Amino acid sequence: MRSDGRADTDLRPVSFEMGINGWAEGSCLMTLGNTRVHVTASADDKVPPFLRGKGQGWVHAEYAMLPRATRERTVREVVRGRVQGRTAEIQRLIARSLRAVTDLSLLGEKSYTVDVDVIQADGGTRTAGVTAGFMALAQAVRAAQPGVRPFSDWLGAVSVGLKEGTVLLDLAFDEDSAIDVDFNCAMTAGHRLVEIQGTAEHALFSIPQLAAMMAAASDGIDRLVAAMRAAWPEGEELLAR
């Protein structure tokens, strides 16, 4: 039994609150256990210079943690005067994952910026950023471009790892900080992999163990997507026919 009482392959309690920002075209508050992530998606009638005149859109992401999202206050990156490497890595992961399930040619020359702000962090902030990012982006496209169906499938992300040979799904901070093998998986509802980030933190792992972790991640995505669909069934309208 894990510290929070879950079974090894259980997700933490998850919920989504849509449309929480009155100004953004799309917004979502995702709660995953003690992790809470606020996401907005903003539409803009222009694209980056390298896409001008090409007739396709773009999706960009920015990620930040509020100073007291963590157990001890962290200094805002704007005060430090630079974006930290971890922040840049997570931003790229979120943006790549969202673009992977979006047919950018259907957006025309319109871009969307997905802002992921971590209100409270207890592990899984990057996977929550991908998941809630998809929810906010889909809502923004529905608001800004009615009738456009640019998404190939629902998108979610979940963490999975190994501790002394046991597969654990959806790692909280206390588990993530001591895990032997750590993976973050972005995956569609149809179990098509978008991105895997993984490494042996404290122990090597085998191909069969990798398969077991991917199976647990797939089951986690099933439950995550079921919660997403229940929270916002309108998302089905944006899937490609």
N, C-alpha and C positions, 0 to 999 in steps of 0.2 A: 504494500500500500504506500502511495506517495504522500508527501507531507501535507497536501491539501485534501487527502482522502480519495483521490481518483484512482481508478484502475489504470494499468500501464498504457492502454491505448485509448483512453478517454480524452476528449477535448474538455477544456475548461468551459464553464457556462458562457455562451456567446449571444450577443444581441446587437441589433442595428437600429438606429433611429435616423430616418431619412428626412431631408429638407429642413435641417435644424438651423441653417443660416438663411436669413431672409433676403440677402443680397446676392449670394452666389447662385449660378445656374444649377449647380448640383452640390449636395453636401450630405455627409454621413457621419454619425458618431457611432463608432464600434467599441463595444466592451467585450473583452476576452479575459475572464477572470478578473484580476486586478489591473490589467492593462486597458487603458482607455485612449483611443486615437480619434481625433477630430480631423475630418478631411473636407476640403472644398474643391470644386472644379469650376474653373472660370473659362468662358469662351471668348475668343478674340478673332476679329476679322482680318487677321494678317498671320503670316507664317515667317519662320526664320529666313534670313537672306538666301541661304542655300536652296530653299524650296520655292522661291518666288518664280511665278510663271510656269510651274510644273503641274498645277492643277491638283495638288494633293495637300492634305492637312498634316498636323503634327500634334503629338502629345508629349508634354514635358512634365516633370515632377520635381517638387522641392520638399525637403524633409527637415524637421527641426524638433527638438525636445524642449519643452518649457523648463525653466530653471529648476522648479521643484517637481518635475516629473520623476526624479530619482530620489533615493533615500537621503542623499546629501545634495545641496544646491550646486548646480553647475553654472558656469559663467556662460552667458549668451555668446554665440559665435560672432554676432555683430560687434560685441565689445572686444573680442579677441582680434577682430579684423580679418579673419580668414575662416573658410569652411574646413572643418576637420576631415581627415581621410575617411573615417567611418561614415560621416554624413554624406559625403560625395558618393561613396560606394552604394549606400542605401537608396539615394536619389536615383542613381543609374539603374539599380535593380527594379525599382518601382516603375520607372518610365519605360524601360525595355519590356517588362512584363505586360504593361498596358498596351503598348504598341503592337506586341506580338499577336494579340487577339482582336486588333482593330484594323479594318480595311481603310487605310488612310486616304485612299483614292476616292472614297465615298464622302469624305468630309469637305471636299473642295479646298479652297485656300483659307481654311479656318483652323486655328490652333486652340488647344485646351491646356491649361496649366492646372495641375493637380497639386494642391498644397496639403501636405501631411504634417500635422502637429500633434505630438505626443503629449497628452495631458498628464498621464500617469503611466509609468513603465514598470512592468513586472515580467519581462521576457516576451518575445514575440512581436516587438514593435514593427520590425520590417515586414513580417508576414501579414500583420494587421494592416500595414500601410498599403500593401498590394491589394488585399481583399477589400478594404473600405475604399481604396482608391478606385477600384473598378466600379463599386456602387455609386460613388459620387460622379465619376466620369459618365457612366451610363445615364444618370439623371440629367446631367448637363447637356449631353447630346440630345436627349429627348426634348428638353426645353428649348434649346437653341436651333435645332434642326429637325423639326417634327417630320416623321415619316422615314428618316434615314435609319437604316439597319446595318450598322457597320461591324457588329461584333460576331465573331465566329462561334463563341460559346461563353458561358459564365466562367469567370476566373477567380480562383482563390489561392491562398498560400498558407502553408502550415510548417511548423518545425517538427523535427523528429530526431531521435538520437539513440545511442546505446550507452547503458550504464551497467558495467560488469556483465555484458552479454545480453542484457534485457532491453528490448525495444521500448522506448518511451515516446509518446506522441504529445505535441504541443507543450514545449518546455517552459515552465515558469523560471524566473530569474535564478532561484536557488539551485535548480536543476541544471540550467544552462551553464552556470559558472563552474560546475563540477562534473560535467558530462564527459564521457570518454570519446564519443564520436558525435558530431553535431552537423545536422543538415537542415537547410531551408529549401522547401520545394514549392515552386509556383506551378500550378496545374489547372487544366480546364475541367469542367464538369464531366467531360468525356474521357478523362484520365490521360489527356495529351500533355506531355511535359513542356512547360515554357522555359523554366530555368531551375537548375539545381545548384545550390552552393553547399559544399560539404567538405569536412576535413576530419582527420583523426587528431583530436585534441590531446588525448592521453593514452590511447591504445589503438593498435591497428585493427582493421576489420576485414572480413572475408566477403566474397561475392554473394554467398547465401545470406549473410547478415545484411548486405546492401539490399538484396531483394526483399527481405523481411521488413526493412525500414520503408522501402518504397510501397509495399503493400499496406503498411500502417498509414502512410501518408495519403494513399489513395482513399482509404476508408475515412480518414479525417476530412479530406476534401468533399466526399459525399455528404457528410454531416454538415459541413460548413456551407456548402452550396444549398442544401435543403433549408438552412436557416436564412440564407440570403433571399431565396425565392419566396419564402414565407413572409419575410419582412418587406419585400418590394416586388410583388409579382409583375409589375409593369415592365420589369427588365426583360421579360420574354419578348416584348414588342420590338426590341432592338437587336435581336439575333438574326443573322442572315437567313434568308429563306432557303 
